[in-house]
């Protein structure tokens, strides 16, 4: 899909932060997530069994629950940062 580069751009910083916080590496699966449009805003709503399929059943169920919670927080934090930047007049927000 033509949108995959933008989806990769959303996933890369999120997955890198997840790895820093939890020590769980998702980079090998990033293209699979992007092809399915499983971006950070969608991941909290994807059933764990489906995430297990996408990660080829290599991660424990608990790690995927952590990923869902992390992505929810990631999206909320980024939205709050963007809102604050707009309120301060800084419109250069990704």
Secondary structure, DSSP 8 states (H G I E B T S, - for coil): -TTHHHHHHHHHHHHHHHHHHH----GGGHHHHHHTT--HHHHTTS-HHHHHHHTTT-S-HHHHHHHHHHHHHHHHHHHHHHHHHHHTT-----
